[in-house]
Amino acid sequence: MTLRSPKFLFVPVSSPEGVGEYMRSLIVANEVKRRWPDATIQFILSRHAPYASTCPYPAALLDDTPTKDIKAVNDFMSFFQPDFVIFDASGRRSQLTHANKLGAKVIFISQHKRKRSRGMKILRARVTDSHWVVQPEFVIGPISWLDRLKLRLIEKPEPTVTGPIFVNPNPKNQATLLGKYGLTAGEFILLNAGSGGHANRRGFIVEEFALAAANMYRATKLPCVIVYGPNYPDSMTEAEGVIAINELEHGAFIDLLDAAKVAVLSGGDTLLQAIALKKPTLSVAVSKDQHHRLKVCENSGLTLCSDSEAQSISDGVINLMQADNLQQLETSLAHSGCVNGLDMGMNLITQLFQSKFGVQ
C-alpha cells in the first residue's frame, strides 16, 4: 500500500493556437483518475492558452509555454514533488532530468519524427521511463538501426507506438447528444478545423469550413455540424442546414464523429482518431506540420485531401460521397491497423505504478 495518494503532473505544450496536446493530456488524466480515484492530478499550462481557465484540474499558469519557462517548471516540480510527470511534446532535457532527480517516473509523448528523435537522444532517454509515439507507424515510420542500438546500449526500451489517444464512443451519451441536436446517426456531416485558431491569407480557416458546410447542405440536404473550437475568437456564422457549435467536450466530439456519415477534419489528432474509428474523412492541413501526415494517409487510402478553400472542401466531400469512392475508402479503413492507444498508454502507466509502489 502507498502511504499517500500518488501525484501526477501533466506538462503539455500549451499556446494560443493548438489544443491537441492539452486534450490528450486531459484524456489520460481523466483515465488516471478513473483507475486511481485517490490520485492527485496537477497541470502546468501557459496562461495565454484559451483553455487555461477551464482546466478541470488545478493548473499552475506560466507566462509562456512550459518548454520555454524552464526554471518555473523545475521550481514547481520541486514544490509539488510528483510521482509521475507526463511531458506531452514538451520539456527541455533539464526539466526531464529534474523530474528524474526528484524520483518521479518520467513519460515523454512525441507526435512526429523530430520530437521522437529528440526523445531518443541519449541524455534525455536516460531520464525517461516511457516514451510514447502517438502517430501510427505507417505515418511516422520505424526508428533507425542507430537509434535502436543507442537505446540498447543505455538499456532503455524503444519508444512505444500507441497511435492516437482518445476516449471510446459512449452509446448512451451519443444517443442523448444526437437527440439534443435533432440528428440521426449516419445522416449528417461533421466539420472541425482543429482548435479554430489557425488562419491562412484569407482569414480563419474554420470560416472556410463554415462556408463549405453551407455549400454541402445545399448540395446534399444532409445536416452539417461544425465545431468551431475554443480558439476561434469571432461570432459563429448561422446558415440553413448548418448546426454551429462553439466547443465540445472531447467525449461528446468523439460521439458525434463516430455517428457522422463522413467528416471534414484538420490534419491534427482528430484525423487519426477518425481513422481509428474507421470514419471516412476529407482532411485539410491547417498548419505546416500537417502536410506530410495528410499525404501519407491519403497515399495509404485512409483519407481524401483538400486545400483550405471553401469550394474545394465542399467539392471534395461531394466527390468522397460518390458510392465507389466511399466504398473504396471504407475498405481501406477497415484494413487499417490504427486503433485507440489509450489502453496501451494506461497499461504502460500501470507498469510504472507497480515498479514505483509495488502495487497495482
C-alpha positions in Angstrom: 0.0 0.0 0.0 1.2 3.6 -0.7 1.4 5.9 2.3 -0.2 8.8 0.3 -2.1 9.3 -2.8 0.0 9.2 -6.0 0.7 12.6 -7.6 0.6 13.0 -11.4 1.9 16.2 -13.1 0.9 16.9 -16.7 3.0 19.3 -18.8 1.6 19.6 -22.3 2.6 22.1 -24.9 0.1 24.9 -24.5 -0.3 28.1 -26.5 -3.0 30.3 -28.1 -3.1 28.1 -31.2 -3.1 24.3 -30.9 -5.1 22.3 -28.4 -4.2 18.7 -29.2 -1.5 18.1 -26.6 -3.6 19.5 -23.8 -6.7 17.4 -24.9 -4.6 14.3 -25.0 -3.1 15.0 -21.5 -6.7 15.7 -20.2 -7.9 12.3 -21.6 -5.0 10.5 -19.9 -5.6 12.5 -16.7 -9.3 11.5 -16.6 -8.4 7.9 -17.1 -5.8 8.0 -14.4 -8.4 9.5 -12.0 -10.9 6.7 -13.0 -8.4 4.0 -12.3 -6.8 5.5 -9.2 -9.5 7.7 -7.6 -7.2 8.9 -4.8 -4.6 10.3 -7.3 -3.7 14.0 -7.1 -3.6 15.5 -10.6 -1.9 18.8 -11.5 -1.3 20.6 -14.8 1.2 23.2 -15.9 -0.1 25.5 -18.6 0.5 28.7 -20.4 -1.9 31.4 -19.0 -2.4 32.5 -22.7 -3.9 29.2 -23.8 -7.7 29.7 -24.0 -8.4 26.5 -22.0 -6.1 27.6 -19.1 -9.1 28.9 -17.1 -11.3 25.9 -17.8 -9.0 23.1 -17.0 -10.9 20.8 -14.6 -7.8 20.1 -12.6 -5.6 22.5 -10.7 -3.2 24.3 -13.1 -0.1 26.3 -12.4 -0.2 29.1 -15.0 3.0 30.4 -16.7 3.7 33.4 -18.9 4.9 31.1 -21.7 4.6 27.6 -22.9 6.2 25.3 -20.3 9.1 24.2 -22.5 10.4 27.8 -22.6 9.8 28.6 -18.9 12.4 26.1 -17.7 13.0 27.5 -14.2 9.3 27.9 -13.3 8.6 24.3 -14.3 11.5 23.0 -12.3 10.6 25.1 -9.3 7.0 23.9 -9.4 8.1 20.3 -9.6 10.3 20.8 -6.5 7.3 22.2 -4.7 4.8 19.6 -5.9 7.0 16.5 -5.6 5.3 14.5 -8.3 5.4 10.7 -8.6 4.8 10.8 -12.3 5.4 13.6 -14.8 3.9 13.4 -18.3 5.6 15.7 -20.8 3.3 15.9 -23.9 5.5 17.1 -26.8 7.1 19.5 -24.2 10.0 19.7 -21.9 13.7 20.6 -22.1 16.3 17.9 -21.1 17.0 19.8 -17.9 13.3 19.6 -17.0 13.1 15.8 -17.6 16.4 15.5 -15.6 15.0 17.5 -12.7 11.8 15.3 -12.6 14.0 12.2 -12.6 16.2 13.5 -9.8 13.0 14.1 -7.7 12.3 10.4 -8.1 9.4 10.8 -10.5 8.6 8.4 -13.3 9.0 10.4 -16.5 6.8 9.9 -19.5 7.5 11.7 -22.8 4.9 11.8 -25.6 6.0 12.6 -29.2 3.8 13.1 -32.2 6.2 13.4 -35.2 9.7 12.4 -36.2 11.6 15.4 -34.9 10.0 15.1 -31.4 10.6 11.3 -31.5 14.3 11.8 -32.4 14.7 14.4 -29.6 13.2 12.0 -27.1 15.7 9.3 -28.1 18.8 11.5 -27.6 20.9 9.7 -25.0 20.9 12.2 -22.2 17.1 12.6 -22.5 16.4 8.9 -22.9 18.5 8.1 -19.8 16.0 10.0 -17.6 12.8 8.9 -19.5 11.0 5.9 -18.2 8.4 5.6 -21.0 8.4 7.2 -24.5 5.0 7.1 -26.3 4.6 7.8 -30.0 1.1 8.9 -30.8 1.5 8.6 -34.6 0.7 5.3 -36.2 3.9 3.7 -37.6 2.6 3.9 -41.2 2.8 7.7 -40.8 6.0 8.1 -38.8 8.0 5.1 -39.9 10.3 2.9 -37.8 13.2 4.2 -35.8 16.7 3.8 -37.3 19.1 1.0 -36.5 21.4 3.5 -34.9 18.7 4.8 -32.5 17.8 1.2 -31.8 21.5 0.5 -31.0 21.9 3.6 -28.8 18.9 2.7 -26.7 20.1 -0.9 -26.3 23.5 0.3 -25.1 22.0 2.5 -22.4 19.4 -0.2 -21.5 16.4 1.8 -22.4 13.3 0.5 -24.3 12.4 1.7 -27.7 9.5 4.2 -28.0 6.1 2.5 -27.8 3.9 3.3 -30.8 0.5 3.8 -29.2 -1.2 5.6 -32.1 -3.9 8.2 -31.4 -5.3 8.5 -27.8 -8.9 9.3 -27.3 -12.0 8.2 -25.3 -14.1 5.5 -26.8 -17.6 6.4 -28.1 -20.4 6.0 -25.4 -23.6 4.7 -27.0 -25.9 6.2 -24.2 -24.2 9.6 -24.3 -24.2 9.5 -28.1 -28.0 8.9 -28.3 -28.6 11.8 -25.9 -26.3 14.1 -28.0 -28.0 13.2 -31.3 -31.4 13.8 -29.8 -30.3 17.3 -28.5 -29.3 18.4 -32.0 -32.1 16.5 -33.9 -29.6 14.3 -35.7 -29.7 10.7 -37.0 -26.7 8.5 -36.9 -25.2 8.1 -40.4 -27.2 11.0 -41.8 -25.1 14.1 -41.1 -21.7 15.6 -41.9 -19.3 16.7 -39.2 -16.7 19.5 -39.7 -13.9 20.7 -37.4 -10.8 22.7 -38.2 -8.9 21.8 -35.0 -8.8 24.4 -32.3 -10.3 27.1 -34.6 -7.3 29.5 -34.2 -5.5 28.6 -37.4 -5.5 31.1 -40.3 -4.5 31.4 -43.9 -4.2 34.5 -46.1 -8.0 34.8 -46.3 -8.6 34.6 -42.6 -9.6 31.9 -40.1 -9.7 28.5 -41.8 -12.7 27.5 -39.8 -14.6 30.2 -41.6 -13.9 28.4 -44.9 -15.2 25.2 -43.3 -18.4 27.1 -42.4 -18.9 28.3 -46.0 -18.2 24.8 -47.2 -20.8 23.4 -44.7 -23.5 25.7 -46.2 -22.5 24.6 -49.7 -22.6 20.9 -48.7 -26.1 21.2 -47.2 -27.4 22.8 -50.4 -25.9 20.0 -52.5 -26.7 17.0 -50.3 -29.5 18.1 -47.9 -27.6 16.4 -45.2 -27.4 18.5 -42.0 -23.9 19.7 -41.3 -22.5 20.1 -37.8 -19.5 22.4 -37.5 -17.5 22.6 -34.2 -15.6 26.0 -34.3 -13.2 25.2 -31.5 -12.1 27.1 -28.4 -9.5 29.3 -30.1 -11.9 30.9 -32.6 -12.4 34.5 -31.4 -15.3 35.7 -33.5 -19.0 35.0 -33.7 -20.2 31.8 -35.3 -22.0 32.1 -38.6 -25.6 30.9 -39.0 -26.7 29.2 -42.2 -29.6 26.9 -43.3 -28.9 23.3 -42.5 -25.8 24.1 -40.5 -25.6 23.5 -36.8 -22.8 25.6 -35.3 -21.2 24.6 -32.0 -18.6 26.7 -30.3 -16.9 23.9 -28.4 -17.5 20.3 -27.4 -16.1 18.2 -24.6 -13.8 15.6 -26.1 -16.1 12.6 -25.4 -19.0 14.4 -27.0 -16.9 15.2 -30.0 -15.9 11.6 -30.4 -19.6 10.5 -30.1 -20.5 12.9 -32.9 -17.5 11.8 -35.1 -18.5 8.1 -34.6 -22.1 8.9 -35.6 -21.4 11.1 -38.7 -21.7 9.8 -42.2 -18.4 11.5 -43.2 -16.3 14.1 -41.6 -14.2 17.1 -42.7 -11.2 17.5 -40.4 -7.9 19.2 -40.0 -4.8 17.1 -40.2 -4.3 17.0 -36.4 -5.1 14.4 -33.8 -8.8 14.2 -34.9 -7.9 12.8 -38.3 -6.0 9.9 -36.7 -8.9 9.4 -34.3 -11.3 9.2 -37.2 -9.0 6.7 -39.0 -9.0 4.6 -35.8 -12.8 4.8 -35.7 -12.9 3.8 -39.4 -14.7 7.0 -40.4 -14.4 8.3 -44.0 -12.9 11.8 -44.0 -11.9 14.7 -46.1 -8.8 16.3 -44.5 -7.3 19.8 -44.7 -3.9 20.8 -43.5 -4.4 23.9 -41.2 -0.7 24.1 -40.2 2.6 23.4 -41.9 3.4 20.3 -39.8 0.3 18.5 -41.1 1.1 18.2 -44.8 3.3 15.2 -44.5 0.8 13.3 -42.3 -2.0 14.0 -44.8 0.0 12.9 -47.8 0.9 9.6 -46.1 -2.7 9.0 -45.0 -4.0 9.8 -48.5 -1.4 7.6 -50.2 -2.5 4.8 -47.8 -6.1 5.2 -49.0 -7.3 6.4 -45.5 -8.5 9.9 -46.3 -9.0 12.3 -49.2 -7.3 15.7 -49.0 -8.4 19.2 -50.0 -6.9 22.7 -49.8 -8.5 25.1 -47.3 -10.7 27.0 -49.8 -14.4 26.5 -49.2 -15.4 25.4 -52.7 -12.6 22.9 -52.8 -13.8 21.4 -49.5 -17.4 21.1 -50.5 -16.5 19.7 -53.9 -14.2 17.2 -52.2 -16.9 16.0 -49.8 -19.4 15.5 -52.7 -16.7 13.5 -54.6 -15.9 11.5 -51.4 -19.6 10.6 -51.0 -19.8 9.0 -54.5 -20.6 5.4 -53.9 -17.4 3.9 -55.5 -15.1 6.4 -53.7 -16.8 5.9 -50.3 -16.7 2.1 -50.6 -13.0 2.2 -51.5 -12.2 4.5 -48.6 -14.2 2.3 -46.2 -12.5 -0.8 -47.3 -9.0 0.7 -46.7 -10.1 2.0 -43.3 -11.4 -1.5 -42.3 -7.9 -3.0 -43.1 -6.0 -0.3 -41.2 -4.2 -1.3 -38.0 -4.7 2.1 -36.5 -6.6 1.8 -33.2 -7.2 3.8 -30.0 -4.0 3.8 -28.0 -5.5 4.9 -24.6 -5.5 1.4 -23.2 -1.9 0.8 -24.3 -0.8 4.0 -22.7 -2.6 3.2 -19.4 -1.0 -0.2 -19.3 2.4 1.5 -19.5 1.5 3.8 -16.7 0.3 0.8 -14.7 3.6 -0.9 -15.1 5.4 2.2 -13.9 3.0 2.5 -11.0 3.7 -1.1 -10.0 7.5 -0.6 -10.2 7.3 2.6 -8.1 4.9 1.5 -5.4 4.9 -2.3 -5.7 1.1 -2.3 -6.0 -1.4 -2.1 -8.8 
